[in-house]
Amino acid sequence: MSRGFRDKDFIESVDNLIFCVIGNVHPQSEVISYLKYVASYESGIRVKWSREGKMYGRVLPHYSALGFKEVINYLKQYFPSYVRFDEYFNTELILVPKQKIKVHFKPEDRLREILSNPRDELESLAAELIDIISTESGVETRFLGISGSILLKMHDVRFSDIDLVVYGRANALKIKHALIELLDGELKGFSRPKGRILELWAKDIVRIHPLSLTEAIRHYGKERWSRALFKGRQFSVRAVKLESEVDETYGSRVYRPKGLITIKCKVKDASDSMFLPCKYVVWECKVIEGPKIEVREVVSYEGLYSDIASEGEEILVRGKLEEVLDLKTNETYYRVCVGSIDAEGKDFIKPARWLK
């Protein structure tokens, strides 16, 4: 199967801009992404990353819709050709023309490199982490990858995280179950954050998302399997679909904004909640604030809310209401989108169990 541009890939443009790819659905001649690093001589921002002798600064202040907005404003000022209003998503997107791509960084290729010849302590730790996860889950390493600064060879052994990628739904579920067992038992060097570390993680999330400190501590301290610690080093896991699992093509649906809405609903299907955008098919919706309509889906571009609720659970949601027109079937339905610029960082998904 041909390898397209996948979620958590990175690309570097001819303008020395490094972007992270968002999702698996892209226009034919462009790639939807967000800007993360710029060459220091072009930005004037604080730098602490280097690659091939060149210093880079991080433009993205934090992973959130408001952070994405800051990046769009930066590009509109210095590199406006990378930003345009998209007629299908009905919002401004960062789109990298394929003709401007200098390097396509693929997580699975970098992982093979690390497994065969780790260059430093952090790469050795990443190789050990991958070996344990692969062995315990039964998922072959060819379905795994490494993203983030290690993918770009820009990592610092003192503080960089290990950002893993698992390709395919079945593989992701196997790794989820294996990691929950390892974390619950604190086996083989795996642990959830505790004490001061947990408090710092929670406060960092509360600073940019509308969660209470209690909710954030519960989320990271007891429930989150995809962000934890291995031998004291932070690691994360992102599930990414294989091409055969993607049921949407760019332009096959039109998303029309209809304002903000708050609802309570039950999760009917959470099978796509591990991916980005994470999706919950919902039913039995009760509108708390906004137009009285029936919502079919809740989606989130905030990774914080991925795999946060299971089938049968009730969730409280605030986000952008969108009318979805499927151009293939001519069907129209409604969804709530979390992680949009429109909501100004005040949108969320909260399981009912948090509110008790």
C-alpha positions as CSV (number, residue, x, y, z in Angstrom):
1,M,0.0,0.0,0.0
2,S,1.3,3.4,-0.9
3,R,2.4,5.6,2.0
4,G,0.7,9.0,2.1
5,F,1.2,11.9,4.5
6,R,0.1,10.6,7.9
7,D,-0.7,12.2,11.2
8,K,2.5,12.9,13.3
9,D,4.8,12.9,10.2
10,F,6.9,16.0,9.9
11,I,7.9,18.0,6.8
12,E,10.4,20.7,6.2
13,S,9.8,23.3,3.5
14,V,12.2,25.1,1.2
15,D,11.7,28.1,3.5
16,N,13.4,26.2,6.4
17,L,10.0,25.8,8.2
18,I,9.3,22.5,10.0
19,F,5.7,21.5,10.2
20,C,3.9,18.6,11.9
21,V,1.2,16.9,9.8
22,I,-2.4,16.9,11.1
23,G,-4.5,13.8,10.3
24,N,-4.4,11.6,7.2
25,V,-6.8,13.6,5.0
26,H,-5.2,16.2,2.7
27,P,-5.8,18.1,-0.5
28,Q,-4.1,16.6,-3.6
29,S,-1.4,19.2,-3.8
30,E,-1.0,20.3,-0.2
31,V,-0.6,18.9,3.3
32,I,-2.6,20.1,6.3
33,S,-0.2,20.8,9.2
34,Y,0.9,23.1,11.9
35,L,4.2,25.0,12.1
36,K,6.4,24.0,15.0
37,Y,10.0,25.1,14.3
38,V,11.6,27.9,12.3
39,A,15.2,28.6,11.6
40,S,16.4,31.1,14.2
41,Y,17.7,33.7,11.9
42,E,14.2,34.1,10.4
43,S,12.3,34.2,13.7
44,G,14.1,36.2,16.3
45,I,12.5,33.9,19.0
46,R,14.3,32.0,21.7
47,V,16.0,28.9,20.4
48,K,17.2,25.7,22.0
49,W,17.0,23.1,19.2
50,S,19.6,22.4,16.6
51,R,19.6,20.3,13.5
52,E,22.6,19.7,11.1
53,G,24.4,22.7,12.6
54,K,21.4,25.1,12.3
55,M,19.5,26.5,15.2
56,Y,15.7,26.4,15.4
57,G,13.1,28.2,17.5
58,R,9.8,26.7,18.5
59,V,6.9,28.9,17.2
60,L,4.0,26.8,18.7
61,P,3.7,28.0,22.3
62,H,1.6,25.0,23.4
63,Y,-0.6,22.3,21.9
64,S,-4.0,23.9,21.8
65,A,-6.4,25.8,19.4
66,L,-5.1,29.1,20.8
67,G,-1.5,28.0,20.2
68,F,-2.5,27.1,16.6
69,K,-4.0,30.6,16.2
70,E,-0.7,32.2,17.3
71,V,1.1,30.1,14.7
72,I,-1.4,31.2,12.0
73,N,-0.8,34.8,12.9
74,Y,3.0,34.3,12.7
75,L,2.7,32.7,9.2
76,K,0.4,35.4,8.0
77,Q,2.9,38.0,9.0
78,Y,6.1,36.3,7.6
79,F,5.0,33.5,5.3
80,P,1.4,34.2,4.2
81,S,1.4,31.8,1.3
82,Y,1.1,28.9,3.8
83,V,-2.3,30.1,5.2
84,R,-5.6,30.1,3.3
85,F,-9.3,29.9,4.0
86,D,-10.5,26.4,3.2
87,E,-13.9,26.1,1.6
88,Y,-14.6,22.6,2.9
89,F,-13.7,23.1,6.6
90,N,-14.8,26.8,6.5
91,T,-11.8,28.0,8.5
92,E,-8.2,29.1,8.0
93,L,-5.8,26.2,7.6
94,I,-2.0,25.9,7.4
95,L,-1.4,24.1,4.1
96,V,2.1,23.2,2.9
97,P,2.3,22.9,-0.9
98,K,3.9,19.6,-1.9
99,Q,6.1,21.4,-4.3
100,K,7.6,23.3,-1.4
101,I,8.4,20.2,0.7
102,K,12.2,19.7,1.0
103,V,12.1,16.7,3.4
104,H,9.4,14.3,4.5
105,F,10.2,12.8,7.9
106,K,8.5,9.4,8.5
107,P,8.4,8.1,12.1
108,E,8.8,4.4,11.1
109,D,12.0,5.1,9.1
110,R,13.5,7.0,12.0
111,L,12.6,4.2,14.4
112,R,14.4,1.6,12.3
113,E,17.4,3.8,12.3
114,I,17.3,4.0,16.1
115,L,16.8,0.3,16.7
116,S,19.7,-0.6,14.5
117,N,22.1,2.1,15.8
118,P,21.1,4.3,18.7
119,R,23.4,7.4,18.8
120,D,22.9,8.6,22.4
121,E,21.4,7.8,25.8
122,L,17.9,9.0,24.8
123,E,17.8,7.0,21.6
124,S,19.0,3.9,23.6
125,L,16.2,4.5,26.1
126,A,13.7,4.9,23.2
127,A,14.9,1.6,21.7
128,E,14.5,-0.1,25.1
129,L,11.0,1.3,25.4
130,I,9.9,0.2,22.0
131,D,11.4,-3.3,22.5
132,I,9.3,-3.8,25.7
133,I,6.1,-2.4,24.2
134,S,6.5,-4.5,21.1
135,T,7.2,-7.7,23.1
136,E,4.4,-7.1,25.7
137,S,1.8,-6.2,23.1
138,G,2.8,-8.5,20.3
139,V,2.8,-5.6,17.8
140,E,5.7,-5.8,15.3
141,T,8.1,-2.8,15.3
142,R,7.3,-2.2,11.6
143,F,3.9,-0.8,12.8
144,L,5.6,1.6,15.2
145,G,7.4,4.9,14.8
146,I,9.0,7.8,16.7
147,S,8.0,11.4,16.2
148,G,8.7,14.8,17.8
149,S,12.2,16.1,18.2
150,I,13.8,12.6,18.1
151,L,12.3,12.1,14.6
152,L,14.0,15.4,13.5
153,K,17.3,14.6,15.3
154,M,16.8,17.8,17.2
155,H,16.3,16.2,20.7
156,D,18.2,17.0,23.8
157,V,19.1,14.0,25.9
158,R,18.5,16.1,29.1
159,F,14.8,17.0,28.6
160,S,13.3,15.7,25.3
161,D,10.3,13.4,25.5
162,I,9.8,10.2,23.6
163,D,6.9,10.5,21.2
164,L,5.8,7.2,19.8
165,V,3.4,6.4,17.0
166,V,1.5,3.1,16.4
167,Y,-0.1,2.5,13.0
168,G,-3.4,0.7,12.7
169,R,-6.5,0.3,14.8
170,A,-5.8,-3.3,15.9
171,N,-2.2,-2.6,16.8
172,A,-3.2,0.5,18.8
173,L,-5.7,-1.5,20.9
174,K,-3.1,-4.2,21.6
175,I,-0.6,-1.5,22.8
176,K,-3.3,0.2,24.8
177,H,-4.1,-3.0,26.8
178,A,-0.4,-3.8,27.2
179,L,0.5,-0.3,28.5
180,I,-2.5,-0.3,31.0
181,E,-1.2,-3.5,32.4
182,L,2.4,-2.2,32.6
183,L,1.3,1.1,34.2
184,D,-1.2,-0.4,36.7
185,G,1.5,-2.9,37.9
186,E,4.4,-0.4,37.6
187,L,6.2,-3.1,35.7
188,K,9.5,-2.9,33.7
189,G,10.1,0.8,34.5
190,F,6.6,2.1,33.6
191,S,4.7,4.4,35.9
192,R,2.1,7.1,35.9
193,P,3.1,10.5,37.1
194,K,2.8,11.1,40.9
195,G,3.4,13.8,43.4
196,R,5.2,16.9,42.1
197,I,5.4,15.7,38.5
198,L,1.6,14.9,38.4
199,E,0.9,18.4,39.9
200,L,3.1,20.1,37.3
201,W,1.4,18.2,34.4
202,A,-2.0,19.0,35.7
203,K,-1.2,22.7,36.2
204,D,0.2,22.9,32.7
205,I,-3.1,21.5,31.3
206,V,-5.3,23.7,33.4
207,R,-3.4,26.7,32.2
208,I,-4.6,26.2,28.6
209,H,-7.7,24.0,28.9
210,P,-11.0,24.6,30.8
211,L,-10.4,21.7,33.3
212,S,-10.3,21.9,37.0
213,L,-7.1,20.9,38.8
214,T,-8.9,17.9,40.3
215,E,-10.1,16.8,36.8
216,A,-6.6,17.2,35.3
217,I,-5.0,15.2,38.2
218,R,-7.5,12.4,37.8
219,H,-7.0,12.3,34.1
220,Y,-3.2,12.0,34.2
221,G,-2.8,10.2,37.5
222,K,-5.3,7.4,37.1
223,E,-6.8,7.2,33.6
224,R,-4.3,8.3,30.9
225,W,-2.5,5.4,29.3
226,S,-1.0,7.2,26.3
227,R,1.1,9.7,28.3
228,A,3.2,8.4,31.2
229,L,6.8,7.7,32.3
230,F,9.4,5.1,31.4
231,K,12.3,5.0,33.8
232,G,11.4,8.6,34.8
233,R,11.3,9.9,31.2
234,Q,8.0,11.2,29.8
235,F,6.7,9.3,26.8
236,S,3.5,9.5,24.7
237,V,1.8,7.3,22.2
238,R,-0.4,8.5,19.3
239,A,-2.5,6.1,17.3
240,V,-2.5,6.8,13.6
241,K,-4.7,5.1,10.9
242,L,-3.4,3.1,8.0
243,E,-4.5,4.3,4.6
244,S,-6.9,1.4,4.3
245,E,-8.7,2.6,7.5
246,V,-9.4,6.2,6.4
247,D,-13.0,6.5,5.2
248,E,-12.9,10.2,4.1
249,T,-11.2,12.0,1.3
250,Y,-10.5,15.7,1.2
251,G,-13.4,17.6,-0.1
252,S,-15.9,14.8,0.3
253,R,-17.6,16.7,3.2
254,V,-18.4,20.3,3.9
255,Y,-18.4,21.6,7.4
256,R,-20.5,24.7,8.0
257,P,-20.1,26.5,11.4
258,K,-23.3,27.2,13.3
259,G,-22.1,28.8,16.5
260,L,-21.2,27.3,19.9
261,I,-23.2,24.7,21.7
262,T,-23.1,22.8,25.0
263,I,-24.6,19.3,25.2
264,K,-24.9,16.2,27.3
265,C,-25.0,12.9,25.4
266,K,-24.1,9.2,25.5
267,V,-21.3,7.7,23.6
268,K,-22.6,5.1,21.1
269,D,-19.3,4.3,19.4
270,A,-15.8,5.3,20.6
271,S,-13.8,3.1,18.1
272,D,-12.3,6.2,16.4
273,S,-11.5,8.0,19.7
274,M,-7.8,7.1,19.7
275,F,-7.0,8.9,16.5
276,L,-6.8,12.5,15.4
277,P,-9.3,14.0,15.1
278,C,-10.7,11.7,17.8
279,K,-14.4,10.9,17.1
280,Y,-17.3,9.8,19.3
281,V,-20.6,8.8,17.7
282,V,-23.2,9.9,20.2
283,W,-26.9,9.7,20.9
284,E,-29.5,10.7,23.5
285,C,-28.3,14.3,23.3
286,K,-29.6,17.0,25.5
287,V,-28.8,20.6,24.5
288,I,-27.9,22.7,27.5
289,E,-27.0,25.8,25.6
290,G,-27.4,26.5,21.9
291,P,-29.8,25.5,19.1
292,K,-32.1,22.5,19.8
293,I,-30.8,20.0,17.2
294,E,-29.8,16.4,17.2
295,V,-26.0,15.9,17.3
296,R,-24.5,12.7,15.7
297,E,-20.8,13.1,16.4
298,V,-18.4,14.8,18.7
299,V,-14.9,15.3,17.3
300,S,-11.8,16.8,18.9
301,Y,-8.6,18.1,17.4
302,E,-7.3,18.4,21.0
303,G,-5.3,15.2,21.8
304,L,-6.1,15.7,25.4
305,Y,-9.7,14.4,24.8
306,S,-8.7,11.3,22.8
307,D,-9.9,8.0,24.2
308,I,-11.4,9.8,27.2
309,A,-14.8,8.0,27.2
310,S,-16.1,4.5,26.3
311,E,-19.4,3.2,24.8
312,G,-22.3,3.8,27.1
313,E,-20.7,6.7,29.0
314,E,-22.3,10.1,29.3
315,I,-20.2,13.1,28.4
316,L,-20.5,16.8,28.7
317,V,-19.3,18.7,25.6
318,R,-18.9,22.3,24.6
319,G,-17.6,23.2,21.2
320,K,-18.4,24.5,17.7
321,L,-21.6,23.2,16.2
322,E,-21.1,22.2,12.6
323,E,-23.6,21.2,9.9
324,V,-21.9,18.4,7.9
325,L,-22.9,17.9,4.2
326,D,-21.6,14.6,2.8
327,L,-21.2,15.3,-0.9
328,K,-21.1,11.6,-1.8
329,T,-24.4,10.7,-0.2
330,N,-26.0,14.2,-0.1
331,E,-26.7,13.5,3.6
332,T,-26.7,16.3,6.2
333,Y,-26.1,15.9,9.9
334,Y,-24.6,17.8,12.9
335,R,-21.4,17.4,14.9
336,V,-19.7,19.3,17.7
337,C,-16.1,20.1,17.1
338,V,-13.7,20.6,20.0
339,G,-10.4,22.3,19.4
340,S,-11.5,25.1,17.1
341,I,-10.2,28.7,17.1
342,D,-13.9,29.9,17.3
343,A,-14.3,28.5,20.9
344,E,-11.3,30.6,22.1
345,G,-10.0,27.7,24.3
346,K,-13.2,27.3,26.3
347,D,-14.4,24.1,24.7
348,F,-14.0,20.6,26.3
349,I,-15.2,17.0,26.6
350,K,-15.8,15.8,30.2
351,P,-16.9,12.3,31.1
352,A,-19.8,12.4,33.5
353,R,-17.7,10.4,36.0
354,W,-15.5,13.5,36.5
355,L,-18.5,15.6,37.5
356,K,-19.7,13.4,40.4
